[in-house]
Amino acid sequence: MSFALSSAMNLKRVSTILALCSCMALSACGMGDVRRPMADVGNGTDTPVADQSLASEESQQVASEATEQLSNPQSGEFAVQEPEVLSVPDAGQQPDTLVVPDAPQVAEPKPYSLPESEPASDDAESYGYPGGIRDPIARGESAVAMSGSEVACRTQLKRLGVVFQEREPINDGGVCRIDHPLTVSGFSSGRIKLKPSATLNCQMTLAFARWVKGDLSPSTRLRYLSGINTIHQASSYSCRTMSNQRGRAMSEHSKGNALDIAKITLNNGRDIKVQKPGFFAFRQRGLLNTVRSDACDYFTTVLGPGYDRFHRDHFHFDLMQRRSGHRACR
């Protein structure tokens, strides 16, 4: 009986424990700690209630951190950096030098200056041009440049050994002018002198040099067995008429195109004058007749003793151009 009573008490206790467990289980299910997510049927919000509570907690946490960082700006992502203060060196302290590479040197442009214009002279009129217009005739200058024939003529003079110098153009008005005159002082590289020096144009100088080399020197050596030392001239350039006679045409001397010879001095000291020799001066007469006739091969005009009283003591040679091409050898 006592055994049965104890068994009944034990069963009652077990029942009480099971009942308590069932109540606890039911209360846990009613609290809703763990809920299944609600299906989205389009009638409610997209975010479940549980997710909304979690998002609210995260927003509060972020706001709390942001408030903390703003209240303490020295730390965190939003820390404000203070500007760096550069220290200025003391007066006695040498500052650190910064090495800067040298820049390439560029030459400074030179200032451009206009050439100065030549001032107008008294005999130059301006005619609207700066410095005026130069008048070559008034200045005694050549109005033309040296031609190729003038250059070639000078080349031949040098080959023949003519001693000459260029001089300023001559313009004495009218036909009295030489554009490119020469001062001639010798032949055969100076072995034969011309005294005084003659002012001639290049063509006349060339013809005379050929005559001296081709006829005068050989004829003199043949008859006197001596070379020529000096040729004495009586007239070269001269602005005058023929024979200095009023009313006559201008002489070839006014163009530097004529030369008068009065005497020849040999190397042995003998003088041969051109004036008419004496009756017994056979060698002198023969020499003068020979050089006179042969000179017509070099000049267009040859005049000497016996022609007229103006040529009684000298030979006259010139290069006058005649329309007919006639040569006057008298």
C-alpha positions as CSV (number, residue, x, y, z in Angstrom):
1,M,0.0,0.0,0.0
2,S,2.8,2.3,0.9
3,F,4.5,1.3,-2.4
4,A,1.5,2.2,-4.4
5,L,1.2,5.6,-2.6
6,S,4.9,6.5,-3.4
7,S,4.5,5.5,-7.0
8,A,1.5,7.8,-7.3
9,M,3.4,10.7,-5.8
10,N,6.2,10.2,-8.3
11,L,3.9,10.2,-11.3
12,K,2.3,13.4,-10.0
13,R,5.6,15.1,-9.9
14,V,6.5,14.0,-13.4
15,S,3.3,15.3,-14.7
16,T,3.8,18.6,-13.0
17,I,7.3,18.9,-14.5
18,L,6.0,18.0,-18.0
19,A,3.2,20.6,-17.6
20,L,5.8,23.3,-16.6
21,C,7.9,22.4,-19.6
22,S,5.0,22.6,-22.0
23,C,4.1,26.1,-20.6
24,M,7.6,27.3,-21.0
25,A,7.7,26.0,-24.6
26,L,4.4,27.7,-25.4
27,S,5.5,31.0,-23.8
28,A,8.8,30.9,-25.9
29,C,6.8,30.5,-29.1
30,G,4.5,33.3,-28.2
31,M,7.3,35.8,-27.7
32,G,8.3,35.7,-31.4
33,D,12.1,35.8,-30.9
34,V,12.5,33.8,-34.0
35,R,10.1,34.4,-36.8
36,R,10.0,33.2,-40.3
37,P,10.3,36.0,-42.9
38,M,7.1,37.1,-44.4
39,A,6.5,36.5,-48.0
40,D,6.4,39.6,-50.2
41,V,3.0,39.6,-51.8
42,G,3.0,43.3,-52.8
43,N,0.7,44.5,-50.1
44,G,3.2,45.6,-47.4
45,T,6.6,47.1,-47.1
46,D,9.6,45.4,-48.7
47,T,11.6,45.3,-45.4
48,P,10.5,42.9,-42.7
49,V,10.0,44.1,-39.2
50,A,13.1,42.3,-38.0
51,D,15.2,43.9,-40.7
52,Q,13.8,47.3,-39.9
53,S,14.8,47.0,-36.3
54,L,18.3,45.9,-37.3
55,A,18.7,48.9,-39.7
56,S,17.5,51.2,-37.0
57,E,20.2,49.9,-34.6
58,E,22.9,50.3,-37.3
59,S,21.8,53.9,-38.1
60,Q,21.9,54.8,-34.4
61,Q,25.5,53.3,-34.2
62,V,26.7,55.3,-37.3
63,A,25.2,58.5,-36.0
64,S,26.8,57.9,-32.6
65,E,30.2,57.4,-34.3
66,A,29.8,60.5,-36.5
67,T,28.9,62.6,-33.5
68,E,31.9,61.3,-31.6
69,Q,34.3,62.1,-34.6
70,L,32.8,65.6,-35.0
71,S,33.2,66.3,-31.3
72,N,36.8,65.1,-31.5
73,P,38.2,66.5,-34.9
74,Q,41.8,65.4,-34.1
75,S,41.1,61.8,-34.9
76,G,39.1,59.7,-37.3
77,E,38.4,60.0,-41.0
78,F,37.2,63.5,-40.7
79,A,40.2,64.9,-38.9
80,V,41.2,68.4,-40.0
81,Q,44.9,68.8,-40.7
82,E,46.4,72.0,-39.5
83,P,48.6,73.9,-42.0
84,E,52.3,73.3,-41.8
85,V,54.2,76.4,-40.6
86,L,57.5,77.0,-42.4
87,S,60.3,78.1,-40.2
88,V,62.3,81.3,-41.3
89,P,66.1,80.9,-40.8
90,D,67.8,83.3,-38.5
91,A,70.0,86.1,-39.8
92,G,73.2,84.3,-39.1
93,Q,72.0,80.9,-40.4
94,Q,72.7,79.9,-44.0
95,P,69.5,78.8,-45.7
96,D,69.4,75.6,-47.6
97,T,70.2,76.3,-51.2
98,L,67.9,74.9,-53.9
99,V,69.9,73.8,-56.9
100,V,68.1,74.9,-60.1
101,P,69.5,73.8,-63.5
102,D,70.8,76.6,-65.6
103,A,68.4,77.7,-68.3
104,P,69.7,77.6,-71.8
105,Q,71.2,80.9,-72.8
106,V,69.4,82.6,-75.7
107,A,71.2,85.3,-77.6
108,E,69.5,88.6,-77.3
109,P,68.3,89.9,-80.7
110,K,70.4,92.7,-82.0
111,P,68.5,95.9,-82.7
112,Y,68.1,96.6,-86.4
113,S,69.2,100.0,-87.5
114,L,68.5,101.5,-90.9
115,P,71.6,102.5,-92.9
116,E,72.4,106.1,-92.8
117,S,71.6,107.9,-96.0
118,E,74.4,109.9,-97.6
119,P,73.8,113.6,-97.1
120,A,73.1,115.6,-100.2
121,S,76.0,117.7,-101.5
122,D,75.9,121.1,-102.9
123,D,75.8,119.9,-106.5
124,A,73.2,117.2,-105.9
125,E,69.5,117.9,-106.0
126,S,67.1,115.8,-104.1
127,Y,64.3,115.2,-106.6
128,G,62.3,113.6,-103.8
129,Y,65.0,111.0,-103.1
130,P,66.9,110.9,-99.8
131,G,70.5,112.0,-100.3
132,G,69.8,113.4,-103.7
133,I,70.9,112.1,-107.1
134,R,74.6,112.0,-107.8
135,D,75.6,113.7,-111.0
136,P,78.6,111.8,-112.4
137,I,79.3,114.5,-115.0
138,A,79.4,117.3,-112.4
139,R,81.6,115.2,-110.2
140,G,83.9,114.1,-113.0
141,E,82.9,110.5,-112.5
142,S,82.2,107.8,-115.1
143,A,78.5,107.4,-115.9
144,V,79.0,103.8,-117.0
145,A,80.5,100.7,-115.4
146,M,83.6,99.2,-116.8
147,S,82.7,96.9,-119.7
148,G,84.0,93.5,-120.5
149,S,86.2,94.9,-123.2
150,E,87.8,97.3,-120.8
151,V,88.6,94.5,-118.4
152,A,90.0,92.3,-121.3
153,C,92.2,95.3,-122.4
154,R,93.7,95.6,-119.0
155,T,94.5,91.9,-118.9
156,Q,96.4,92.2,-122.2
157,L,98.3,95.2,-120.9
158,K,99.5,93.1,-117.9
159,R,100.7,90.3,-120.2
160,L,102.7,92.8,-122.3
161,G,104.4,94.2,-119.1
162,V,102.8,97.7,-119.3
163,V,103.3,99.7,-116.2
164,F,100.1,101.6,-115.5
165,Q,97.7,102.8,-112.8
166,E,94.0,103.4,-112.7
167,R,92.9,106.9,-112.1
168,E,89.7,108.8,-111.5
169,P,87.4,109.4,-114.4
170,I,88.0,112.6,-116.4
171,N,85.1,114.8,-117.5
172,D,86.0,118.3,-118.6
173,G,82.8,118.9,-120.5
174,G,81.8,118.0,-124.1
175,V,83.9,115.4,-125.7
176,C,86.8,116.0,-123.2
177,R,86.4,112.9,-121.1
178,I,87.8,109.5,-120.4
179,D,85.5,107.1,-118.5
180,H,88.3,104.7,-117.4
181,P,91.6,106.5,-117.9
182,L,95.1,105.0,-117.2
183,T,98.3,106.6,-116.1
184,V,101.0,104.9,-118.1
185,S,104.7,105.1,-117.0
186,G,106.5,102.2,-118.7
187,F,106.7,99.2,-121.0
188,S,108.5,95.8,-121.0
189,S,107.9,95.4,-117.3
190,G,109.5,98.8,-116.6
191,R,112.7,98.3,-118.6
192,I,111.5,101.0,-121.0
193,K,110.3,104.1,-119.2
194,L,107.7,106.7,-120.5
195,K,108.5,110.2,-119.4
196,P,106.5,112.0,-118.3
197,S,103.7,109.6,-117.5
198,A,100.9,109.7,-120.0
199,T,97.2,109.8,-119.4
200,L,95.5,107.6,-122.0
201,N,92.5,105.3,-122.5
202,C,93.2,101.6,-122.5
203,Q,92.8,101.0,-126.2
204,M,95.4,103.6,-127.1
205,T,97.8,102.2,-124.5
206,L,97.5,98.7,-125.8
207,A,98.2,99.8,-129.4
208,F,101.3,101.8,-128.4
209,A,102.6,98.9,-126.3
210,R,102.3,96.5,-129.2
211,W,104.1,99.0,-131.5
212,V,107.0,99.4,-129.0
213,K,107.4,95.7,-128.6
214,G,106.8,94.7,-132.3
215,D,108.6,97.5,-134.2
216,L,110.3,100.2,-132.3
217,S,112.5,98.1,-130.0
218,P,113.7,95.6,-132.8
219,S,114.4,98.5,-135.2
220,T,116.4,100.4,-132.6
221,R,118.5,97.4,-131.6
222,L,119.1,96.6,-135.3
223,R,120.5,100.0,-136.2
224,Y,122.2,101.1,-132.9
225,L,122.9,97.8,-131.3
226,S,121.3,99.1,-128.1
227,G,117.9,98.8,-126.4
228,I,115.6,101.6,-125.5
229,N,115.8,103.2,-122.1
230,T,113.3,106.0,-122.2
231,I,110.6,107.3,-124.6
232,H,109.9,111.0,-124.1
233,Q,106.3,112.0,-124.9
234,A,105.2,115.5,-125.8
235,S,101.4,115.2,-125.3
236,S,98.8,112.7,-124.1
237,Y,95.3,113.7,-122.8
238,S,94.6,117.4,-123.5
239,C,91.2,119.1,-123.9
240,R,91.9,121.0,-127.1
241,T,91.3,121.3,-130.8
242,M,93.5,119.9,-133.5
243,S,96.9,121.6,-133.4
244,N,95.4,124.1,-130.9
245,Q,93.8,126.0,-133.8
246,R,90.5,127.8,-133.1
247,G,87.6,126.6,-135.2
248,R,89.0,123.2,-135.9
249,A,87.6,119.9,-134.8
250,M,88.4,118.5,-131.4
251,S,91.6,116.5,-131.2
252,E,91.8,112.8,-130.3
253,H,94.0,114.0,-127.4
254,S,90.7,115.3,-125.8
255,K,89.7,111.6,-125.5
256,G,93.0,110.2,-124.4
257,N,93.1,108.5,-127.8
258,A,96.4,110.0,-129.0
259,L,100.1,110.2,-128.0
260,D,103.0,112.4,-129.3
261,I,106.6,111.2,-129.2
262,A,109.5,113.7,-129.4
263,K,112.6,111.8,-128.5
264,I,114.0,108.3,-127.7
265,T,116.9,107.7,-125.4
266,L,118.9,104.4,-125.8
267,N,120.5,102.4,-123.1
268,N,124.0,103.6,-124.4
269,G,122.9,107.1,-123.6
270,R,122.3,108.2,-127.2
271,D,119.3,110.5,-127.9
272,I,117.3,110.1,-131.1
273,K,115.2,113.1,-131.8
274,V,112.2,112.9,-134.1
275,Q,112.7,116.3,-135.7
276,K,114.0,116.2,-139.3
277,P,117.6,114.8,-139.2
278,G,120.5,116.2,-141.0
279,F,121.6,115.2,-144.5
280,F,124.3,112.8,-143.2
281,A,122.2,111.3,-140.4
282,F,121.6,108.1,-142.4
283,R,120.9,105.8,-139.4
284,Q,118.6,108.2,-137.7
285,R,116.7,108.9,-141.0
286,G,116.4,105.2,-141.7
287,L,115.1,104.5,-138.2
288,L,112.6,107.3,-138.3
289,N,111.3,106.3,-141.7
290,T,110.9,102.7,-140.7
291,V,109.1,103.2,-137.4
292,R,106.9,105.8,-139.1
293,S,105.7,103.5,-141.9
294,D,105.4,100.4,-139.7
295,A,103.3,102.4,-137.2
296,C,100.4,102.4,-139.6
297,D,99.8,98.8,-138.8
298,Y,99.0,99.7,-135.2
299,F,97.4,103.2,-135.5
300,T,94.8,104.9,-137.8
301,T,96.7,108.2,-137.9
302,V,100.5,108.7,-138.0
303,L,101.8,112.3,-138.6
304,G,105.4,113.6,-138.3
305,P,108.1,115.9,-139.7
306,G,107.2,117.0,-143.2
307,Y,103.5,116.9,-142.8
308,D,103.0,120.5,-141.5
309,R,104.7,122.9,-139.3
310,F,102.8,121.7,-136.2
311,H,104.4,118.2,-136.4
312,R,108.0,119.2,-137.4
313,D,109.5,117.8,-134.1
314,H,107.4,114.9,-133.1
315,F,105.4,111.9,-134.2
316,H,101.6,111.9,-133.6
317,F,99.8,108.6,-133.2
318,D,96.1,108.1,-132.6
319,L,93.1,105.7,-133.1
320,M,90.6,108.0,-134.8
321,Q,87.6,106.0,-136.1
322,R,86.7,107.1,-139.7
323,R,83.6,105.9,-141.5
324,S,85.5,104.8,-144.5
325,G,88.1,103.0,-142.4
326,H,90.8,105.2,-144.0
327,R,94.3,105.4,-142.3
328,A,96.2,108.7,-142.5
329,C,100.0,108.0,-142.5
330,R,101.9,111.1,-143.6
